Amino acid sequence: MADNYTYRDVSSGEAFREHLGSLGWSKPRKNQPVFIQEYGEDLIFRAAFLYATFNHTPGNYSGIPAFYVMSKKWRKTLRKISAHLDQPLKSVPSPHDGDLYFISVGHPRYHEFVDHEARMTYLRPDGTLNIEAFTCFSTAAHRFMETFDLADYVALTGQELQQQRLDTVLPDVLGYLSVNTMNDLRDELYRNVHAHLTDRDATLFADQHVLRRRWDVIADYFSLT
């Protein structure tokens, strides 16, 4: 039997708030399809269930979600850094400062979180909630966070970083490692990225002035330059 969800119910995430809540997820804002879960004292996994197909294809209740890992401690420090700047310290591609990891369509692990290769079915054809898809997402998120380790990609090549879109969060990872006094990893990341930036054939941060400025400001704040 259909649950008679409206477009607003789904686009705001209210349609699946109760089910995800039973799995431990909280929804900070009623009008946004964003859910979070804390891991440990600092890390947060955030899921944005973006809605793309409802208006274009009636009966196709699917969307293209994006997933993020962020740090409360680093975001607090980042606000202090930004407060002393003449121009805002912008983030790419997410408008949310402090992201340490970003998973969207095209990421090698995106398929683990969704029930189709490049999208997730929020409602079944009969209009009922696709409970299985959301439960599988939650399980995948827990599994991902159990093994989440920034050391895994500190030494990746510039091409590997770009393929996984991790180049967009490198400045924040540098800051996170610094505020948590993970100095060995921090120094390794700085050397690795700096080598790419000084290589005349490198493409890391190429034509991404926002990213390059973000990297330079954070590196300078922690006296790495």
C-alpha positions as CSV (number, residue, x, y, z in Angstrom):
1,M,0.0,0.0,0.0
2,A,1.4,3.4,-1.0
3,D,2.4,5.8,1.7
4,N,1.3,8.9,-0.3
5,Y,4.5,10.7,0.0
6,T,4.6,14.1,-1.7
7,Y,7.5,15.6,-3.6
8,R,8.2,17.8,-0.5
9,D,8.3,14.8,1.8
10,V,11.0,13.2,-0.3
11,S,13.0,16.2,-1.4
12,S,13.2,17.3,2.3
13,G,14.1,13.9,3.5
14,E,11.1,13.7,5.9
15,A,9.8,10.7,4.1
16,F,12.7,8.6,5.4
17,R,13.5,10.4,8.6
18,E,11.7,7.9,10.8
19,H,13.5,4.8,9.3
20,L,16.9,6.4,9.3
21,G,16.3,7.6,12.8
22,S,15.7,4.0,13.9
23,L,19.1,3.2,12.5
24,G,20.8,5.9,14.5
25,W,20.8,8.8,12.0
26,S,19.7,12.3,13.0
27,K,18.4,15.0,10.7
28,P,19.6,18.5,11.7
29,R,17.2,20.5,9.6
30,K,13.6,19.6,8.7
31,N,13.7,21.1,5.2
32,Q,16.9,19.5,4.1
33,P,17.5,15.8,3.1
34,V,20.7,15.7,5.1
35,F,21.4,13.0,7.8
36,I,24.4,12.7,10.1
37,Q,25.8,10.1,12.5
38,E,28.7,10.7,14.8
39,Y,31.6,8.3,15.1
40,G,33.8,8.6,18.2
41,E,34.1,12.0,19.7
42,D,35.0,14.0,16.6
43,L,34.1,12.4,13.2
44,I,30.7,12.8,11.5
45,F,29.4,10.9,8.5
46,R,27.0,13.1,6.6
47,A,24.6,11.9,3.8
48,A,22.9,14.3,1.5
49,F,20.0,12.5,-0.3
50,L,19.8,14.9,-3.2
51,Y,16.7,14.6,-5.3
52,A,17.0,14.7,-9.0
53,T,14.4,12.7,-10.9
54,F,10.9,13.2,-9.3
55,N,9.9,16.2,-11.4
56,H,11.5,14.9,-14.6
57,T,10.3,11.3,-14.7
58,P,7.0,10.6,-12.8
59,G,7.1,7.4,-10.9
60,N,11.0,7.3,-10.8
61,Y,11.6,8.0,-7.2
62,S,15.3,8.1,-7.2
63,G,18.1,10.6,-6.6
64,I,21.8,11.0,-6.5
65,P,23.1,11.2,-2.9
66,A,26.5,12.4,-1.9
67,F,28.4,11.4,1.2
68,Y,31.0,13.2,3.4
69,V,33.2,12.7,6.4
70,M,33.8,15.7,8.5
71,S,35.5,16.7,11.8
72,K,34.0,18.8,14.5
73,K,37.3,19.8,15.9
74,W,38.8,20.8,12.6
75,R,35.7,22.8,11.7
76,K,36.0,24.8,14.9
77,T,39.6,25.6,14.2
78,L,38.8,26.5,10.6
79,R,36.3,29.1,11.8
80,K,39.2,30.7,13.8
81,I,41.4,30.7,10.8
82,S,38.7,32.2,8.5
83,A,37.9,34.9,11.1
84,H,41.3,36.6,10.5
85,L,41.1,36.6,6.7
86,D,40.2,39.5,4.6
87,Q,38.5,37.2,2.1
88,P,36.4,34.1,2.9
89,L,38.2,30.8,2.8
90,K,36.0,28.9,0.3
91,S,35.6,25.2,0.0
92,V,35.4,23.1,-3.2
93,P,33.2,21.3,-4.2
94,S,31.2,21.2,-1.0
95,P,29.9,24.4,0.6
96,H,30.4,22.8,3.9
97,D,33.8,23.6,5.4
98,G,35.8,20.9,7.2
99,D,35.1,17.9,4.9
100,L,37.8,15.2,5.0
101,Y,36.3,12.8,2.5
102,F,33.8,13.2,-0.3
103,I,32.0,10.4,-2.1
104,S,29.8,11.1,-5.1
105,V,29.0,9.6,-8.5
106,G,32.3,8.4,-10.1
107,H,34.1,7.6,-6.8
108,P,35.3,4.0,-6.8
109,R,33.3,3.2,-3.7
110,Y,30.1,5.0,-4.6
111,H,28.3,1.8,-5.6
112,E,28.7,0.5,-2.0
113,F,26.2,3.1,-0.7
114,V,23.5,3.0,-3.4
115,D,21.3,0.3,-5.0
116,H,22.2,1.3,-8.5
117,E,25.5,2.2,-10.1
118,A,24.9,6.0,-10.2
119,R,21.7,6.6,-8.2
120,M,19.6,5.4,-5.3
121,T,15.9,4.5,-5.3
122,Y,14.3,6.3,-2.4
123,L,10.7,5.0,-3.1
124,R,9.5,1.8,-4.8
125,P,7.3,2.1,-7.9
126,D,4.2,1.7,-5.7
127,G,5.2,4.8,-3.6
128,T,6.3,3.0,-0.5
129,L,9.7,3.7,1.2
130,N,12.6,1.6,-0.2
131,I,13.6,0.4,3.3
132,E,16.1,-2.1,1.9
133,A,18.1,0.7,0.1
134,F,18.3,2.9,3.1
135,T,19.2,0.0,5.4
136,C,22.0,-1.0,3.0
137,F,23.2,2.6,2.9
138,S,23.4,2.7,6.7
139,T,25.3,-0.6,6.8
140,A,27.7,0.6,4.1
141,A,28.4,3.8,6.0
142,H,29.1,2.0,9.2
143,R,31.5,-0.4,7.4
144,F,33.3,2.5,5.7
145,M,33.8,4.3,9.0
146,E,35.1,1.2,10.8
147,T,38.1,1.3,8.4
148,F,38.3,5.0,7.7
149,D,42.0,6.0,7.9
150,L,43.4,9.2,6.4
151,A,46.8,7.4,6.3
152,D,45.4,5.3,3.4
153,Y,45.6,8.2,0.9
154,V,48.3,10.5,2.3
155,A,50.8,9.0,-0.1
156,L,48.6,8.7,-3.2
157,T,49.8,10.2,-6.4
158,G,48.3,13.3,-7.8
159,Q,46.4,11.3,-10.4
160,E,45.0,9.0,-7.8
161,L,43.9,11.9,-5.7
162,Q,42.1,13.5,-8.6
163,Q,40.5,10.2,-9.7
164,Q,38.9,9.8,-6.3
165,R,38.2,13.6,-6.1
166,L,40.2,13.7,-2.9
167,D,42.2,16.6,-4.2
168,T,39.2,18.8,-3.2
169,V,39.6,18.0,0.5
170,L,43.4,18.0,0.8
171,P,43.7,21.4,2.5
172,D,41.2,20.3,5.2
173,V,43.0,17.0,5.7
174,L,46.2,18.9,6.2
175,G,44.5,21.0,8.8
176,Y,42.8,18.0,10.5
177,L,46.1,16.2,10.9
178,S,47.7,19.4,12.3
179,V,45.1,20.0,15.0
180,N,45.2,16.4,16.0
181,T,49.0,16.5,16.3
182,M,49.4,13.7,13.7
183,N,52.6,15.3,12.7
184,D,54.3,12.5,10.8
185,L,51.2,12.0,8.6
186,R,50.8,15.8,8.3
187,D,54.4,16.2,7.1
188,E,54.2,13.3,4.7
189,L,51.1,14.8,3.2
190,Y,52.6,18.2,2.9
191,R,55.7,16.9,1.2
192,N,53.7,14.7,-1.2
193,V,51.4,17.5,-2.2
194,H,54.1,20.1,-2.4
195,A,56.1,17.9,-4.8
196,H,53.1,17.8,-7.1
197,L,52.6,21.5,-6.9
198,T,56.2,22.2,-7.8
199,D,56.3,19.7,-10.7
200,R,55.9,21.7,-13.9
201,D,53.9,18.8,-15.4
202,A,51.6,18.4,-12.4
203,T,47.9,18.8,-12.7
204,L,47.1,18.8,-9.0
205,F,45.1,22.0,-8.2
206,A,45.6,23.1,-11.8
207,D,43.3,26.1,-12.5
208,Q,41.7,25.6,-9.1
209,H,42.7,28.9,-7.5
210,V,40.2,28.5,-4.6
211,L,41.8,25.1,-3.7
212,R,45.3,26.4,-4.0
213,R,44.6,29.4,-1.8
214,R,42.9,27.2,0.8
215,W,46.0,24.9,0.8
216,D,48.4,27.8,1.2
217,V,46.4,29.6,4.0
218,I,46.1,26.4,6.1
219,A,49.8,25.4,5.5
220,D,50.8,28.9,6.5
221,Y,48.6,28.9,9.6
222,F,50.4,25.8,10.9
223,S,53.9,27.2,9.9
224,L,54.5,24.5,7.2
225,T,55.6,26.9,4.5
